[in-house]
Each structure stands twice: as C-alpha cells, then as structure tokens.
Amino acid sequence: MWFNVNWVRLITLLIPTFLRSEFMIAWLTLLVDGIDVLHYQWLQVRRSNIYDLAHNSQICYLRSALNDRFDPQLRRITITSGNAFTRQYIYTDGEQKPKFLGVMYIYDDADYEDTGVDFIVRVPMDIYFSIYAMTALIDYYKLASKRYKIIRF
C-alpha cells in the first residue's frame, strides 16, 4: 500500500553506515515516535473517510452501514418501503355524503401515504443499540427529503 511506512526501517536506512549504531537508531526512533503516532492516526481517519465515501443513501449501502455498526455477525437489520395507506374520512351531515363507514382501521400518522415515512428500518429485538446512535447514522447517510421510522420486531 502507498501509505504504509515503517519508520524505524526508514531511519535505519537513511543513517549513513559509519553512524549506524544501536544508540543512534534508538535515539532517532525516539524522535520519530511522534510522527509514527500521527501517521497511524491519519491512516485511521483515512480509512474512516474511505468507508464513509463508499456508502450513500441507497438502500443496500445504508443497510450495509447499519449492519456493520450494530449487527456485524448476523446482519439482520433490514430496510423496507414505508406503508402507504390511504386516508378514510368520516363526513358530516352538511357534506351529504354516504354515512356507511364499513371496516376502518386506525393507523399511526407515519403509515399514511401523504404524511408517512419513506422507509422503515427493521431491527431485531435482541440487538442492543442506542436509538440516538442509529438515528445519527441514518441521518448521516439518508437523503434530506426522506423520512423514516425505526421498528423493533
């Protein structure tokens, strides 16, 4: 890989041969130790940035990011489309509409097509997670106009 640097080997090779001693190598290793720590931290941030850039708001990538973070072994977190139930209205006498109601179901506000959610994140009950961490991760990757709901099953 381009960014893997063995600092001890590099300073050993850059020391002129007549100055190479165990004391000199140990002293220069001590001086380069701070650079080695910074280089390691930079590699971790680079790896994190590459991971973030490899994922986006597509369902497959969002599901992958959620499973990588919260269920890496079994990967049971799924994403489904939101419910799109049509609203049923009860009319007043002044509107002169039929009064037969038939069978009506009461749904959550998020389940209707006009004000509902765009996708549902389904999380198994035996996964322990912080709802705030999951919400932050979903908000990071989702499109700004999309709404969602997290359901435990």
Secondary structure, 3 states (H helix, E strand, C coil): CCCCCCHHHHHHHHCCHHHCCHHHHHHHHHHHHHHHHHHHHHHHHHHHHHHHHHCCCCHHHHHHHHHHHHCCCCCCCEEEECCCECCCCCCCHHHCCCCCCCCCCCCCHHHECCCCCCEEEEECCCCCCCHHHHHHHHHHHCCCCCCEEEEEC
